[in-house]
Amino acid sequence: MNQRLLLWGNVLVKVALLLLLAHAAVFAGLPQYVGKGIAARLVLYPLGVAVVPLAWLLVRRRRVGGSPAYPLLADLLVSSPFTIDTLGNALNLFNTVEVWDDIMHFTQWALLMGGLGLLLRPRVARRWVFVLLVVSLGAHLAVWWEVAEYFAFIRVSPELQTAYTDTLGDLVLGTLGAGLAAGLLLRPWPADRLRC
């Protein structure tokens, strides 16, 4: 994939996130933001998009004999869910499109775990270990996401009445999205790592 295109994609996604978060902060009283944990998102989403750059800086600093190339595609995939989620809130899609939340849990986890899987893939020799790692990490992150949602807004909202069923569905969809990412990343598996 074109590195310049990936670079500009990364810049666009991160700038869009900052603008969308600024909109949410300034217009926090709009219906699409009320009861959606916007205060937590204002803090956590910028941290989420900083994971790959910070990890790369740490690896680069510790590596002797040359720094690794910056993982532009992994960064774009990891950053995209935060921007897409914030855009969904800004456009009020979570309140107006019944299946939007389900679509997001599947898609966001596929993107997130696709990015994290790209970072993990060079370090894992066996396909089955890689799949297990990506899917289990995706499921683990989905659990913590649901815990964060509960404390950020569900426990004090009308959604509490249906939260159990919704949470179970979200966990399954997040895990399936992680499974899709793991499966897609197996296709271009490096030739020297074809062991099962």
Buried (B, 14 or more C-beta within 10 A) or exposed (E): EEEEEBBEBBEEBBEBBBEBBEBBEEEEEBEBBEBBBBBBBBEEBBEBBBBBBEBBEEEEEEEEEEEEEBBBBBBBBBBBBBBBBBBBBBBBBBBEBEEBBBEBBBBBBBBBBBBBBBBBBEEBEEBEEBBEBBBEBBBEBBBEBBEBBBEBBBEEBEBEEEBEEBBEBBBBBBBBBBBBBBBEBBEEEEEEEEEE
